[in-house]
Amino acid sequence: MSFKTQYPEYAAIEQHIRAARIPRAVALSNAFSGFLVDCWNALKQPPAPAPILIDRRRESRANVSRATARLAHR
């Protein structure tokens, strides 16, 4: 793993990371922080526009609203 090309922000402490034998922790923490930033940016986006609701009941009834169901007298 080359810290100078893949993780340039950690190049200054590359010797300390190698001495502690934790280069995988750098990759995992970078991936985890990237995931959190992506989630945060997704939450900050404006909400999706409301769906267009179409009243399909009037289409086949010649613009007459649906009759309410009345109880039949016995």
N, C-alpha and C positions, 0 to 999 in steps of 0.2 A: 504494500500500500504506500503510495507516494502522497505525503501530506501536502507537498508543495503544489501538486496539480489537482488532487481531489478535494482537499480541505485546506485551502490556503490560510484560513483564519486560525488554524492550529499549528501552522509551521513554526511559530516562535517557541512553542512548548513541545515540539515533536520528540525531543530527547527524553523529556519527562514521561511522556506517554509510552514510549518504547521501554523505558526502564521499569515502569509499573506494569508492563505487559497488558495494556488495556486498549489496543487499537480498535477492537470491535466495539467497545463502549462509545468511542467517538462516532463511529458509523451509525450505531443504534440511536444515540442521542440526537444526531443530526436528522435521521429519518423521523424520529418521534416529534422533534420540534417542527419539522416541515409539515407533518400531518396536522399538528395543532394549529399552525398558521393557516393551512388550507381550510380547516374547519372554522376558524374564526372569520376568515374572509367570506366563507359561504354564509355564515350567520349575519354578517354585516350587509349582505346584498339586499336590495329592496324586495319586498314580497312579490310573488307572481301576480299578474293581473287576475281579477276575478273571472270565472268562466262565464260565458254568455249562455244564459238560460233561455230556452225556447219553449214556449207553451205549445206543445204539440196536440193538446186536447181540442183546439179550435180548428185544426187543419182539415179534418174530415167531417166537420159538423156545420159547415157553411157559416162560420163566425157566430155560432150559438154556443153559449157556455153549457157545460155538462149539467144535466138535471140532477138534483139531489135525490138520493134514494129515500123514498118515503115509506113509512111502515104501512103494510097492507092491513086493513081491518078485517077481522074474521067474524 
